């Protein structure tokens, strides 16, 4: 059932609901709310329509005023109200944040504007707010609202990063980690982002960042605001396959290898062949040594500290880490 269907069902319930039930329905569906003036106008229209139907002796006035004129004026007030209704302060695509005292300063993306705001939370849940609530208690999000650990995305949708801090002097932003559509995942801090070009990330962008982070062998420690390597024991066969772009060593491989070893040991007792088979699993892929990784990291860190992140170096670094199994 989509939102329109739910709204129609709520309208039907609203007609027979009591005051408490109407309050709940109005909280869920702001478009059900009517101003006190509008309620009075509707009551007056109903009254004069009934009065007109009960007129006798051809009298069609109320205290000297024609009933038709009264009804026309009341209808016109409703039209004027529609023409004078509050204009939205924000626009679709804006990120807004609640800044009223006594409330959590939650951030929302404006996805649609009707007679109310339709918004999306950072976790993707859809919510609605009245114009009055938003205009009174919300403001447009800006970089000063970002907190350490927030996930931000560039306005051109090319970069996603975990925010660390930014300078109020040169407006440069520092990230814990980042992901670029062309260069891939970067597990290093970078301090030369233009803070004016970043806004909160959508749920889809957040999911993409953490997926790429996991594929590179990392996970984010939310509590300590740190990037951690995933233990090799925790990486599943599916994750290995995604990292190496080819099947990982499977349980079936293990069974076949052990069967071969048992057959050779039982029939031939050839120690050389048995030892060679046992070494297959360990030699399944070449792995760089700790010294090789360390030497490359020194070059990688120096380059990133002095220049913009290199697509080639980042790709090579990630490949080496995958081969080493980190």
Helices and strands as residue ranges (DSSP letters): H 3-16, H 19-28, G 30-32, H 36-53, E 61-62, E 65-66, H 67-83, E 95-98, E 107-113, E 117-121, E 126-129, H 131-137, E 138-140, G 143-145, E 151-154, E 159-166, E 172-180, E 184-186, E 190-194, G 195-197, E 198-200, H 203-215, E 218-221, E 226-229, G 232-234, H 237-244, H 251-267, H 271-282, H 290-306, H 311-324
